[in-house]
Amino acid sequence: MTGFLHDLIEAAPDTSHWIRDGETYATLRETVSALADTLRQRGVHPGDRVMLITETCPDAIRAVLALSQLGATVAPVNARHTPAEIAALRAHLQPRALLVAAGSSDEAAAHGARLAATPLDQGTTPGLAMTTPDPVPPSACPDRPEDRIAAILYTTGTTQTPKGVMLSHANLCWNARISADLRDMVPSDLVLAVLPITHIFGFASVVLAVLATGARLWPMARFEPGEVAAAMAEGVSVFPGVPQMFARLITETEATPAPNLRYLSAGGAPLDPDWKTRIEARYGLPLHNGYGMTEASPGICATRPASPRVDISVGTALRDVNLRLCPDGALEVRSPGVMRGYFRDPLATRTALTPDGWLRTGDLARIDPDGAVHILGRAKELIIRGGFNIYPPEVEAALSLHPDVAQAAVIGRPSQGDEEVLAFVQTTAPVSQQALQDWLRTDLAPYKIPTRILLVDTLPTAPTGKILKHRLLDVFASELGLDTESPCPAQ
């Protein structure tokens, strides 16, 4: 197997299906080659950048592989973005053209119509449309083909400005194989692909891992708890998701049989210990935990099927991954998955990567003697109150153990020369701030108790379900009594 994304499907048997009860790998290879020819005829060249507006669907996967075969770089963007968000990313990316998987959702179709994208002359991918190519310069091609940029993925991250993470074919093919090996995946597996293909978890650790194994995908454009429960009952064997998906499965669905289910894993956000226990009790399987970043393609750590854990450690370093802790507890990573840098942002690249190739994750961690890693939180999210360090995930975990709490997010805010702790809590039943504070006092030191607990109907999230903490103060400014022109309230 060589180091290009489109080569991942070469080893699969011709008669094996890559879509549940659908197209075979032999047909997929033919479709990808034909689509690459069509894109070439429509003006896409090697080294070009192409934005792909989509949700998880077969056409999007075909487009990713075709652009790889053509030698172009794909930048997958979620169709649920607003027109303004799409325009901002387009201005930064400067793509040759935009591909739209118009059949993946109503939002995607609306973007395609607004952007005047025309259907491709390609009978096997009728849902794909493309804008007229723009006269922009292609990216420079590195000497080693496998070092060419296969994809640019824009992060949600904890900041308000997304960054375009440049990942090479070598980065992503390494992660595909690592992810498949981690789950002991085989061609007979049926893998639920409900994570957005526009996010690194769904893109690399689900879709590419399945293709590298010759297994089958069950793609879903949107997470609907009832549909996911039905899919598991109908034969899904591997289900990777984010913690918020598992929380909704527990709260919004009844227990259903899952006869073929053998592997469950969570990633993309901190895992709540209560949800882990409840999911494991329902399905009779360990809920594995992992840790990664877009900048690492994303695999860094994971728990192993042979040695599941009862705690919420993210497991040990994956094969070929080296870890080290800085004196302040910040975690750094070196691996074949570490990005080539941020697109058009050399300053951010120098900040994230050390001269000798280590990735500064920005996360605080603890490593046990057995190598198990515990993520304590983002270094920038560390709250220092009265001289004491407070790690938001610890407070969030304690809150989530309350029977009436569905989700919680904790942040710090400057207050009279110190920091106060704010908690935003989504509940399943009426509960008071005082009751939650009293609940926390049984497990947390007094300085860790939130100064204020705001009870909310919903929390701002990314398409994956990850809570966007940087938006909390803006979204709930009126409830907090904040002056929207100022980051801090009047004292």
C-alpha positions in Angstrom: 0.0 0.0 0.0 1.4 3.4 -1.0 0.9 6.6 0.8 -2.0 8.3 -1.0 -5.6 8.4 0.1 -7.0 6.9 -3.1 -4.6 3.9 -2.6 -6.3 3.0 0.6 -9.0 1.2 -1.4 -6.7 -0.8 -3.7 -6.3 -3.8 -1.4 -10.0 -4.4 -0.8 -11.6 -7.4 -2.7 -13.5 -6.4 -5.8 -16.7 -8.0 -4.6 -16.7 -6.6 -1.0 -19.2 -3.8 -0.3 -17.9 -0.5 1.0 -21.4 0.8 1.6 -23.8 -1.3 3.6 -25.5 -3.5 1.0 -24.5 -1.1 -1.7 -21.6 -0.3 -4.0 -18.7 -2.7 -4.1 -15.0 -1.7 -3.9 -14.5 -2.5 -7.5 -17.2 -0.1 -8.5 -15.9 2.5 -6.1 -12.5 2.4 -7.8 -14.1 2.9 -11.2 -16.3 5.7 -9.9 -13.4 7.5 -8.4 -11.3 7.3 -11.5 -14.2 8.6 -13.7 -14.9 11.4 -11.2 -11.2 12.4 -11.2 -11.3 12.6 -15.0 -14.4 14.8 -14.9 -12.9 17.1 -12.4 -9.8 17.4 -14.6 -12.0 18.3 -17.5 -13.8 20.9 -15.5 -10.5 22.7 -14.7 -9.1 21.2 -11.5 -5.4 20.5 -11.6 -2.8 18.8 -9.4 -1.9 21.1 -6.5 -5.2 22.9 -6.6 -7.3 23.4 -3.4 -11.0 22.4 -3.6 -13.5 23.2 -0.9 -16.0 20.4 -0.4 -19.3 21.5 1.2 -21.1 18.5 2.5 -22.4 16.3 5.3 -21.4 12.7 5.7 -22.5 10.8 2.5 -21.1 8.5 -0.1 -20.7 11.3 -2.7 -18.4 13.2 -0.4 -16.2 10.1 0.1 -16.0 9.6 -3.6 -15.0 13.2 -4.1 -12.3 13.0 -1.4 -10.7 10.0 -3.2 -11.1 11.5 -6.6 -9.3 14.7 -5.6 -6.6 12.6 -4.1 -6.2 10.7 -7.4 -6.1 13.9 -9.2 -3.4 15.3 -7.0 -5.5 18.1 -5.6 -6.1 19.1 -1.9 -9.6 18.7 -0.4 -10.9 21.1 2.3 -14.1 19.5 3.7 -16.5 22.1 5.2 -19.8 21.4 7.0 -22.9 22.3 5.1 -24.5 23.5 8.3 -22.2 26.6 8.2 -23.9 29.8 7.4 -23.3 31.6 4.1 -21.1 34.1 6.0 -19.0 31.3 7.5 -18.6 29.7 4.1 -17.5 33.0 2.6 -14.9 33.6 5.3 -13.4 30.1 4.9 -13.4 30.5 1.1 -11.6 33.8 1.4 -9.0 32.2 3.5 -8.6 29.0 1.5 -8.6 30.6 -1.9 -9.8 27.4 -3.6 -9.8 26.7 -7.3 -13.4 25.6 -7.0 -16.1 24.5 -4.6 -17.6 21.1 -4.8 -21.1 20.7 -3.2 -22.6 17.4 -2.2 -26.0 18.8 -2.8 -27.7 15.5 -2.1 -26.4 15.2 1.4 -28.8 17.7 3.0 -31.2 20.6 2.4 -28.5 23.0 3.7 -26.0 21.6 1.2 -28.4 22.0 -1.7 -29.1 25.6 -0.6 -25.4 26.4 -0.7 -25.1 24.8 -4.1 -27.9 26.9 -5.5 -26.7 30.1 -3.9 -23.1 29.5 -5.2 -24.4 28.7 -8.7 -22.8 25.3 -8.6 -23.7 23.1 -11.6 -24.1 19.3 -11.5 -21.1 17.3 -12.6 -21.4 15.3 -15.8 -21.0 12.1 -13.9 -23.8 9.6 -13.8 -22.6 7.8 -10.7 -22.3 10.9 -8.5 -25.5 12.8 -9.4 -25.5 14.7 -6.1 -22.2 16.5 -6.7 -22.1 20.0 -8.2 -19.2 22.4 -8.8 -18.7 26.1 -9.1 -16.8 27.6 -12.1 -13.0 27.4 -11.3 -11.3 30.5 -10.2 -7.9 31.7 -11.4 -5.9 31.0 -8.2 -2.4 29.6 -7.9 -2.0 26.0 -6.9 -0.1 24.9 -3.8 3.6 24.0 -4.3 4.2 20.3 -4.4 6.8 18.8 -2.1 9.5 16.6 -3.5 8.2 13.5 -1.8 4.7 12.7 -3.2 3.5 11.4 0.2 4.3 14.7 1.7 1.8 16.5 -0.5 -1.1 18.1 1.3 -4.0 15.7 1.0 -6.5 17.8 3.1 -6.9 21.1 4.9 -9.3 20.8 7.8 -10.6 23.8 9.6 -10.7 23.5 13.3 -13.4 24.7 15.7 -10.9 24.6 18.5 -11.3 26.8 21.6 -10.6 30.1 19.9 -12.9 32.2 17.8 -10.7 32.0 14.6 -10.6 28.7 12.8 -7.2 27.5 11.5 -6.6 25.5 8.4 -4.6 22.4 9.4 -2.5 21.0 6.5 -2.4 17.2 6.6 -0.3 15.2 4.1 -1.2 11.8 2.6 1.4 10.2 4.8 -0.2 11.8 7.9 -3.7 10.5 7.1 -2.7 7.1 5.8 -0.8 6.5 9.0 -3.8 7.4 11.1 -6.1 5.3 9.0 -4.0 2.2 9.6 -3.5 3.0 13.3 -7.2 3.5 13.8 -8.2 0.3 12.1 -5.6 -1.7 14.0 -6.7 -0.2 17.3 -10.3 -1.5 16.8 -9.2 -4.8 15.3 -11.2 -4.0 12.3 -11.8 -6.7 9.6 -13.6 -6.6 6.2 -16.8 -8.0 7.8 -17.2 -5.1 10.1 -20.1 -2.6 9.6 -19.0 0.8 10.9 -21.5 3.5 11.8 -20.2 6.8 10.2 -22.4 9.4 11.8 -19.5 11.7 12.8 -19.2 14.6 10.3 -16.7 13.8 7.5 -15.8 17.5 7.8 -14.3 16.8 11.2 -11.0 15.0 11.6 -12.5 12.2 13.8 -15.1 11.2 11.2 -12.8 12.0 8.2 -9.6 10.1 9.2 -10.4 7.8 12.1 -13.7 6.5 10.7 -14.0 6.8 7.0 -10.4 6.4 6.0 -9.9 3.6 8.6 -12.8 1.7 7.1 -11.6 2.1 3.5 -8.1 1.0 4.6 -9.6 -2.2 6.0 -12.0 -3.1 3.2 -14.9 -2.9 5.7 -18.4 -1.5 5.2 -19.7 1.9 6.1 -23.1 2.9 7.2 -23.1 6.7 6.6 -25.6 9.0 8.3 -25.7 12.7 7.6 -27.2 13.6 11.0 -27.1 12.1 14.4 -30.6 11.0 15.4 -30.7 8.8 18.5 -33.5 6.7 17.3 -31.9 6.0 13.9 -28.5 5.2 15.6 -30.2 2.8 18.0 -32.0 1.1 15.0 -28.7 0.8 13.1 -27.0 -0.9 16.0 -29.9 -3.3 16.2 -29.6 -4.0 12.5 -25.9 -5.1 12.5 -23.5 -2.3 13.2 -20.4 -3.8 14.8 -18.3 -0.6 15.4 -19.6 2.7 16.6 -17.2 5.6 17.2 -18.9 8.8 18.5 -18.5 11.8 20.7 -19.6 11.7 24.3 -22.6 13.9 23.7 -23.9 11.2 21.3 -23.8 8.5 23.9 -25.5 10.8 26.4 -28.4 11.3 24.0 -28.6 7.6 23.3 -29.1 7.0 27.0 -31.6 9.8 27.6 -33.7 9.6 24.4 -33.9 5.9 23.5 -34.9 2.7 25.1 -32.6 -0.3 25.4 -32.5 -2.2 22.1 -30.6 -5.3 21.0 -27.3 -4.9 19.3 -26.3 -8.4 18.4 -23.2 -7.6 16.3 -21.9 -4.6 18.3 -18.4 -5.3 19.5 -16.7 -1.9 19.8 -17.7 1.4 21.2 -15.4 4.4 21.5 -15.7 8.1 22.4 -13.5 10.9 21.5 -13.5 14.6 20.5 -14.5 15.9 23.9 -14.0 14.9 27.6 -15.8 11.7 28.6 -18.2 11.9 31.5 -17.8 9.0 34.0 -21.5 8.7 34.6 -22.3 8.4 30.9 -19.5 5.9 30.5 -20.9 3.7 33.3 -24.5 3.9 31.9 -23.5 3.1 28.3 -21.4 0.1 29.4 -24.3 -1.2 31.4 -26.8 -0.8 28.5 -24.6 -2.5 25.9 -22.5 -4.8 28.0 -19.3 -3.5 26.3 -16.5 -1.2 27.4 -16.8 2.4 26.2 -13.3 3.1 25.0 -11.9 6.5 25.3 -9.3 8.3 23.2 -7.6 11.6 22.7 -6.5 13.3 19.5 -6.3 16.6 17.7 -6.8 17.7 14.2 -3.1 18.8 14.2 -2.1 15.2 14.9 -4.3 13.6 12.2 -5.8 13.0 15.0 -4.6 9.9 16.8 -2.6 10.4 20.0 -3.8 8.1 22.8 -6.5 5.5 23.2 -7.6 2.7 25.6 -7.2 -0.8 24.2 -9.8 -3.6 23.7 -7.5 -6.1 25.5 -7.3 -3.8 28.5 -10.4 -1.6 29.0 -10.3 0.9 31.8 -12.9 1.7 34.5 -11.7 5.3 34.8 -11.9 8.0 32.1 -8.2 8.0 31.2 -7.6 8.4 27.5 -5.4 5.4 27.5 -1.8 5.1 26.4 0.1 6.5 23.5 -0.7 4.9 20.1 2.0 3.1 18.2 4.7 5.4 16.8 3.5 8.3 19.1 5.9 9.9 21.6 4.7 12.0 24.5 6.4 14.4 26.9 5.2 16.7 29.6 6.6 20.3 30.0 7.4 21.6 33.5 4.0 23.3 33.6 2.2 20.0 32.8 1.5 20.8 29.1 1.5 17.8 26.8 3.6 17.7 23.7 3.4 15.0 20.9 5.7 13.8 18.2 4.3 11.2 15.7 3.9 10.5 11.9 0.5 12.2 12.2 1.8 15.6 13.2 0.6 18.2 10.7 2.7 20.1 8.2 1.4 23.4 9.6 -1.4 25.9 9.4 -2.4 27.1 6.0 -1.3 30.7 5.4 -0.4 31.1 9.1 3.4 30.7 9.6 3.2 32.5 13.0 0.6 30.0 14.4 2.6 27.2 12.9 5.8 28.3 14.7 3.8 28.6 17.9 2.3 25.1 17.6 5.4 23.2 16.4 8.8 23.1 18.1 11.9 23.3 15.9 12.5 19.6 16.4 9.0 18.6 15.4 7.0 18.3 18.6 3.4 19.5 18.6 2.4 21.7 21.5 -1.1 20.4 22.2 -2.1 23.2 24.6 -3.6 20.6 26.9 -2.6 19.9 30.5 -2.1 16.2 31.3 -0.9 13.7 33.9 0.8 10.4 32.9 0.5 7.5 35.3 3.4 5.1 35.8 1.7 2.6 33.5 1.6 5.2 30.7 -2.1 6.0 31.0 -2.8 9.6 30.1 -5.3 11.8 31.9 -6.2 15.1 30.2 -6.8 17.8 32.8 -8.0 20.5 30.5 -6.8 23.2 28.1 -3.9 25.2 29.4 -5.7 28.4 28.4 -8.8 27.2 30.3 -7.0 26.6 33.6 -8.7 28.7 36.2 -6.6 30.2 39.0 -8.8 31.2 42.0 -7.2 32.5 45.1 -3.9 31.0 44.0 -5.4 27.5 43.5 -5.5 25.7 40.2 -9.0 24.6 39.1 -9.3 22.2 36.1 -12.7 22.6 34.4 -13.1 18.9 33.5 -13.0 18.0 37.1 -15.9 20.3 38.0 -17.8 19.3 34.9 -17.5 15.6 35.8 -18.7 16.2 39.4 -21.7 18.2 38.0 -22.6 15.5 35.5 -22.9 12.9 38.3 -26.0 14.7 39.5 -29.0 12.7 38.3 -30.7 15.8 36.7 -27.7 17.1 34.8 -27.4 16.2 31.1 -24.3 18.3 30.2 -22.1 20.9 31.9 -19.5 23.4 30.8 -17.2 25.3 33.2 -15.1 28.4 32.4 -13.3 31.1 34.4 -13.9 34.8 34.2 -11.8 37.7 35.7 -13.4 39.2 38.8 -12.0 41.9 41.1 -8.4 40.8 40.5 -9.1 37.1 40.8 -11.0 34.5 38.7 -14.5 33.2 39.4 -15.8 29.9 38.3 -18.9 29.9 36.1 -20.9 26.7 35.2 -23.4 26.4 32.4 -25.7 23.4 33.0 -28.2 21.7 30.8 -30.7 19.7 32.9 -33.2 16.9 32.4 -35.4 18.0 35.3 -35.9 21.2 37.4 -33.1 21.8 39.8 -31.8 24.9 41.6 -28.3 26.5 41.6 -28.2 26.0 45.3 -29.0 22.3 45.0 -26.2 21.8 42.5 -23.7 23.8 44.6 -24.6 21.6 47.7 -24.2 18.5 45.5 -20.7 19.6 44.5 -19.6 20.3 48.1 -19.5 16.5 48.8 -16.8 16.0 46.2 -15.0 19.2 45.6 -12.9 21.6 47.7 -14.7 24.9 48.4 -12.6 26.9 46.0 -13.7 24.7 43.1 -17.4 25.3 43.6 -18.7 27.6 40.8 -19.6 31.1 41.9 -22.6 30.9 39.7 -24.4 28.1 38.0 -26.5 29.1 35.0 -29.3 26.6 34.0 -29.7 26.6 30.3 -31.9 24.8 27.7 -29.0 24.2 25.3 -25.3 24.8 25.0 -23.5 26.1 21.9 -21.9 23.2 20.1 -19.9 22.3 17.0 -21.5 19.9 14.5 -19.8 17.0 16.3 -21.6 18.0 19.6 -18.4 19.4 21.1 -19.3 22.3 23.4 -17.9 25.6 22.2 -16.8 27.2 25.4 -15.4 30.3 23.8 -19.0 31.3 22.9 -20.6 30.8 26.3 -20.2 34.4 27.5 -21.6 35.8 24.3 -24.5 33.4 24.0 -25.6 33.9 27.7 -24.5 37.6 28.1 -28.0 38.8 29.0 -28.6 36.0 31.5 -25.3 36.8 33.2 -26.0 40.5 33.1 -23.0 41.3 31.0 -22.4 44.4 29.0 -22.2 43.0 25.4 -19.7 45.7 24.5 -17.3 44.5 27.2 -15.8 41.1 28.0 -16.4 41.6 31.7 -19.5 42.7 33.7 -19.6 46.0 35.6 -18.5 45.4 39.1 
